[in-house]
Amino acid sequence: MSKGLSLWFAVSSIVLLTAAAISISYSAWLAILLGLLSVSNIGWGFVVKARQRRS
């Protein structure tokens, strides 16, 4: 995985997790949604990394 793509996944995951942490005090459903988006973003990063290793 290129450094730029790694940086993108790292920064976007941090932003999503920060938003989830902030939203805990506002809405539980929003916090759950943002938490799931964070986990899926991290998982998608691993998928992209594995696909690029194969080729």
GROMACS elastic network, one bead per residue, 0.5 to 0.9 nm:
[ bonds ]
;  ai    aj funct       b0    kb
    1     4     6  0.83409   500
    1     5     6  0.65309   500
    1     6     6  0.64868   500
    1    48     6  0.77013   500
    1    49     6  0.55473   500
    1    50     6  0.87355   500
    1    52     6  0.64634   500
    1    53     6  0.77844   500
    2     5     6  0.53406   500
    2     6     6  0.62088   500
    2     7     6  0.85902   500
    3     6     6  0.50474   500
    3     7     6  0.60362   500
    3     8     6  0.85413   500
    4     7     6  0.50596   500
    4     8     6  0.61621   500
    4     9     6  0.88061   500
    5     9     6  0.63564   500
    5    10     6  0.86151   500
    5    45     6  0.87550   500
    6     9     6  0.52952   500
    6    10     6  0.61643   500
    6    11     6  0.86124   500
    6    45     6  0.78365   500
    6    49     6  0.88458   500
    7    10     6  0.50592   500
    7    11     6  0.59999   500
    7    12     6  0.83641   500
    8    11     6  0.53344   500
    8    12     6  0.59579   500
    8    13     6  0.83817   500
    9    12     6  0.52378   500
    9    13     6  0.59546   500
    9    14     6  0.85375   500
    9    41     6  0.72448   500
    9    42     6  0.70262   500
    9    44     6  0.87013   500
    9    45     6  0.61803   500
   10    13     6  0.52528   500
   10    14     6  0.62449   500
   10    15     6  0.87113   500
   10    42     6  0.81024   500
   10    45     6  0.87465   500
   11    14     6  0.51016   500
   11    15     6  0.61559   500
   11    16     6  0.86104   500
   12    15     6  0.50801   500
   12    16     6  0.61313   500
   12    17     6  0.85656   500
   12    38     6  0.82890   500
   12    41     6  0.78490   500
   12    42     6  0.89743   500
   13    16     6  0.51392   500
   13    17     6  0.60716   500
   13    18     6  0.84554   500
   13    37     6  0.87510   500
   13    38     6  0.56685   500
   13    39     6  0.81175   500
   13    41     6  0.64651   500
   13    42     6  0.64920   500
   14    17     6  0.51600   500
   14    18     6  0.59977   500
   14    19     6  0.84921   500
   14    38     6  0.82240   500
   15    18     6  0.51134   500
   15    19     6  0.61055   500
   15    20     6  0.85735   500
   15    38     6  0.86831   500
   16    19     6  0.50769   500
   16    20     6  0.61475   500
   16    21     6  0.86436   500
   16    34     6  0.63047   500
   16    35     6  0.74078   500
   16    37     6  0.72672   500
   16    38     6  0.54986   500
   16    41     6  0.87618   500
   17    21     6  0.61651   500
   17    22     6  0.86410   500
   17    34     6  0.71661   500
   17    35     6  0.65460   500
   17    37     6  0.87900   500
   17    38     6  0.60342   500
   17    39     6  0.88781   500
   18    21     6  0.50553   500
   18    22     6  0.62112   500
   18    23     6  0.85350   500
   19    22     6  0.51195   500
   19    23     6  0.60047   500
   19    24     6  0.87088   500
   19    31     6  0.78774   500
   19    34     6  0.70623   500
   19    35     6  0.87704   500
   20    23     6  0.50881   500
   20    24     6  0.63706   500
   20    30     6  0.73796   500
   20    32     6  0.74135   500
   20    33     6  0.80125   500
   20    34     6  0.51273   500
   20    35     6  0.58021   500
   20    38     6  0.83679   500
   21    24     6  0.54864   500
   21    25     6  0.80538   500
   21    31     6  0.69845   500
   21    34     6  0.88415   500
   21    35     6  0.85759   500
   22    25     6  0.64428   500
   22    26     6  0.76769   500
   22    31     6  0.80250   500
   23    26     6  0.50551   500
   23    27     6  0.59233   500
   23    28     6  0.73705   500
   23    29     6  0.89377   500
   23    30     6  0.64076   500
   23    31     6  0.52753   500
   23    34     6  0.84225   500
   24    27     6  0.57344   500
   24    28     6  0.56651   500
   24    29     6  0.85749   500
   24    30     6  0.75929   500
   24    31     6  0.52609   500
   24    32     6  0.84518   500
   25    28     6  0.75894   500
   25    31     6  0.86294   500
   26    30     6  0.79781   500
   26    31     6  0.82758   500
   27    30     6  0.53245   500
   27    31     6  0.62908   500
   27    32     6  0.87380   500
   28    31     6  0.50172   500
   28    32     6  0.61488   500
   28    33     6  0.85746   500
   29    32     6  0.50701   500
   29    33     6  0.61057   500
   29    34     6  0.85617   500
   30    33     6  0.50269   500
   30    34     6  0.60755   500
   30    35     6  0.83920   500
   31    34     6  0.51742   500
   31    35     6  0.59662   500
   31    36     6  0.85678   500
   32    36     6  0.61494   500
   32    37     6  0.85608   500
   33    36     6  0.51887   500
   33    37     6  0.62092   500
   33    38     6  0.86130   500
   34    38     6  0.60770   500
   34    39     6  0.86578   500
   35    38     6  0.50151   500
   35    39     6  0.62914   500
   35    40     6  0.86140   500
   36    39     6  0.51366   500
   36    40     6  0.61113   500
   36    41     6  0.84714   500
   37    40     6  0.50921   500
   37    41     6  0.59885   500
   37    42     6  0.85998   500
   38    41     6  0.50685   500
   38    42     6  0.62520   500
   38    43     6  0.85572   500
   39    42     6  0.51703   500
   39    43     6  0.61013   500
   39    44     6  0.85255   500
   40    44     6  0.59288   500
   40    45     6  0.85057   500
   41    44     6  0.50473   500
   41    45     6  0.62885   500
   41    46     6  0.88746   500
   42    45     6  0.50995   500
   42    46     6  0.66218   500
   42    47     6  0.88704   500
   43    46     6  0.51571   500
   43    47     6  0.63231   500
   43    48     6  0.87448   500
   44    48     6  0.61475   500
   44    49     6  0.85223   500
   45    48     6  0.51911   500
   45    49     6  0.61788   500
   45    50     6  0.86693   500
   46    49     6  0.50244   500
   46    50     6  0.61453   500
   46    51     6  0.86043   500
   47    50     6  0.51685   500
   47    51     6  0.61709   500
   47    52     6  0.86300   500
   48    51     6  0.51500   500
   48    52     6  0.61756   500
   48    53     6  0.86480   500
   49    52     6  0.52559   500
   49    53     6  0.62858   500
   49    54     6  0.88948   500
   50    53     6  0.51452   500
   50    54     6  0.64643   500
   51    54     6  0.53111   500
   51    55     6  0.66908   500
   52    55     6  0.54433   500
